[in-house]
Amino acid sequence: MQKPSSLQTCVAHQQSALAMLRQYLVDQRHLGVDQAACGQASSAPPGSANLPASISQQSTPSSATSSRRRTILQVARENRLNRLIGLTSGLINLEQSSVHQIQDAHFQVESKLSVDLRNTCGRMATREDCLRLDGDLKAVEECLRSLTNQLLLSLSGDNTGSQLEATDLLKRLIQKYLNI
């Protein structure tokens, strides 16, 4: 049985991270409307925490039910998460198609970045609260930025047609998802 290349190992880690990001997004969409927004206080009136649910719901003003809608912060986080999912997906597709075809002795892939990406996504997906969500999203973005920069450096060593095409695709991915 053939040992997987470092690129294949990296792609496997990135696929795992992508699956976690997608599941996290689905979970947040499912829970988002019913949950209080991250970092926001409850919209229930003061002192209603000790009251039975039926009484506290009756005394809740109609404006409190509208606060259950997604906040601007939640929408912004979801948009950022969607961009990171798009970049990860595009990066995996590029590595599986273009980069895989041109892999040679000059092509350097460091699996540590992909492992960091997978681990960060795993931590983010298993957190009970979302107090560190913005920091986790920033860490995921930095891992993806480092991965794309590493690929660009590796691809810039040779000017064959396939490497130039892969470099162009990678630059478009960066432009589309990271330079917003």
C-alpha positions as CSV (number, residue, x, y, z in Angstrom):
1,M,0.0,0.0,0.0
2,Q,1.3,3.4,-1.0
3,K,2.0,6.0,1.7
4,P,-0.1,9.2,1.2
5,S,1.9,12.2,0.1
6,S,2.1,15.3,2.3
7,L,-0.3,17.0,-0.1
8,Q,-2.8,14.2,0.3
9,T,-2.5,14.4,4.1
10,C,-3.0,18.2,4.0
11,V,-6.1,17.8,1.8
12,A,-7.5,15.2,4.2
13,H,-7.0,17.6,7.2
14,Q,-8.6,20.5,5.2
15,Q,-11.5,18.3,4.2
16,S,-12.1,17.5,7.9
17,A,-11.9,21.2,8.8
18,L,-14.3,22.0,6.0
19,A,-16.8,19.4,7.2
20,M,-16.6,20.9,10.7
21,L,-17.1,24.5,9.4
22,R,-20.1,23.4,7.4
23,Q,-21.7,21.6,10.3
24,Y,-21.0,24.5,12.6
25,L,-22.8,26.8,10.2
26,V,-25.8,24.5,10.0
27,D,-25.9,24.2,13.8
28,Q,-25.7,28.0,14.2
29,R,-28.5,28.6,11.7
30,H,-30.6,26.0,13.5
31,L,-30.0,27.5,16.9
32,G,-29.5,31.1,16.0
33,V,-33.1,32.3,16.2
34,D,-33.9,30.7,19.5
35,Q,-30.6,31.5,21.2
36,A,-29.7,34.8,22.6
37,A,-27.1,36.5,20.6
38,C,-23.5,35.9,21.6
39,G,-22.3,38.5,24.1
40,Q,-25.8,40.0,24.5
41,A,-27.8,40.1,27.6
42,S,-31.2,38.4,27.7
43,S,-34.1,40.4,26.5
44,A,-36.3,39.3,29.4
45,P,-37.3,42.0,31.9
46,P,-35.2,42.3,35.0
47,G,-36.2,40.0,37.8
48,S,-38.2,37.6,35.5
49,A,-35.5,34.9,35.7
50,N,-37.1,33.7,39.0
51,L,-40.7,33.7,37.6
52,P,-42.3,30.7,35.9
53,A,-42.0,30.7,32.1
54,S,-45.6,31.4,31.5
55,I,-45.6,34.5,33.6
56,S,-42.3,35.9,32.3
57,Q,-43.5,35.3,28.7
58,Q,-46.7,37.3,29.4
59,S,-44.8,40.2,30.8
60,T,-42.3,40.3,28.0
61,P,-42.9,43.2,25.7
62,S,-43.5,42.7,22.0
63,S,-40.1,44.3,21.3
64,A,-38.4,41.4,23.0
65,T,-39.8,38.9,20.5
66,S,-38.4,41.0,17.7
67,S,-34.9,40.9,19.4
68,R,-34.9,37.1,18.8
69,R,-34.3,37.9,15.1
70,R,-30.7,37.6,14.0
71,T,-28.5,40.5,15.0
72,I,-26.2,42.3,12.7
73,L,-23.3,40.6,14.5
74,Q,-24.7,37.2,13.9
75,V,-25.3,37.9,10.2
76,A,-21.7,39.3,9.9
77,R,-20.3,36.2,11.6
78,E,-22.3,33.9,9.3
79,N,-21.0,35.9,6.2
80,R,-17.5,35.5,7.4
81,L,-18.0,31.8,8.1
82,N,-19.4,31.4,4.6
83,R,-16.4,33.1,3.1
84,L,-14.0,30.8,5.0
85,I,-16.0,27.8,3.9
86,G,-15.8,29.0,0.3
87,L,-12.1,29.6,0.5
88,T,-11.5,26.2,2.1
89,S,-13.6,24.4,-0.5
90,G,-11.8,26.3,-3.4
91,L,-8.4,25.6,-1.9
92,I,-9.2,21.8,-1.6
93,N,-10.5,21.7,-5.2
94,L,-7.3,23.5,-6.4
95,E,-5.0,21.2,-4.5
96,Q,-6.9,18.1,-5.8
97,S,-6.9,19.2,-9.4
98,S,-4.2,21.6,-10.5
99,V,-1.6,21.3,-7.8
100,H,-1.9,17.5,-7.6
101,Q,-0.9,17.3,-11.2
102,I,2.2,19.4,-10.9
103,Q,3.6,18.1,-7.6
104,D,7.3,17.6,-7.9
105,A,10.5,17.8,-5.8
106,H,10.3,21.7,-5.6
107,F,6.8,21.7,-4.3
108,Q,6.8,22.1,-0.5
109,V,3.7,21.5,1.6
110,E,3.8,21.8,5.4
111,S,1.1,19.8,7.0
112,K,1.3,21.7,10.3
113,L,-0.9,24.5,8.8
114,S,-3.6,22.0,7.8
115,V,-3.4,20.4,11.2
116,D,-3.8,23.8,12.9
117,L,-6.8,24.5,10.7
118,R,-8.5,21.3,11.5
119,N,-7.8,21.7,15.2
120,T,-9.0,25.2,15.3
121,C,-12.2,24.2,13.5
122,G,-12.6,21.4,16.0
123,R,-12.3,23.6,19.0
124,M,-14.7,26.2,17.5
125,A,-17.3,23.5,16.8
126,T,-17.1,22.0,20.3
127,R,-17.3,25.2,22.3
128,E,-20.2,25.6,24.7
129,D,-20.3,29.3,24.4
130,C,-19.4,31.7,21.6
131,L,-17.3,34.1,23.6
132,R,-14.2,33.1,21.6
133,L,-16.0,32.8,18.2
134,D,-14.5,35.9,16.7
135,G,-11.0,34.8,17.7
136,D,-11.6,31.4,16.3
137,L,-12.8,32.8,13.0
138,K,-9.8,35.0,12.9
139,A,-7.5,32.0,13.6
140,V,-9.2,30.0,10.8
141,E,-8.7,32.9,8.4
142,E,-5.1,33.2,9.4
143,C,-4.5,29.5,8.8
144,L,-6.1,29.7,5.4
145,R,-4.2,32.8,4.5
146,S,-0.9,31.0,5.5
147,L,-1.9,27.9,3.5
148,T,-2.6,30.0,0.4
149,N,0.6,32.0,0.8
150,Q,2.5,28.7,1.2
151,L,1.0,27.4,-2.0
152,L,1.8,30.6,-3.9
153,L,5.4,30.4,-2.8
154,S,5.6,26.8,-3.9
155,L,4.0,27.5,-7.2
156,S,6.1,30.5,-8.0
157,G,9.3,28.4,-8.3
158,D,8.5,27.2,-11.8
159,N,6.9,29.0,-14.7
160,T,5.3,26.1,-16.5
161,G,1.8,26.6,-17.9
162,S,0.1,24.4,-15.4
163,Q,1.8,26.2,-12.5
164,L,0.9,29.6,-13.9
165,E,-2.7,28.5,-14.2
166,A,-2.8,27.2,-10.6
167,T,-1.2,30.4,-9.4
168,D,-3.8,32.4,-11.2
169,L,-6.6,30.3,-9.7
170,L,-5.2,30.7,-6.2
171,K,-4.8,34.5,-6.6
172,R,-8.5,34.6,-7.7
173,L,-9.5,32.6,-4.6
174,I,-7.6,35.0,-2.4
175,Q,-9.1,38.0,-4.1
176,K,-12.6,36.6,-3.8
177,Y,-12.6,35.4,-0.2
178,L,-9.9,37.2,1.7
179,N,-9.7,40.7,0.2
180,I,-13.2,41.9,1.0
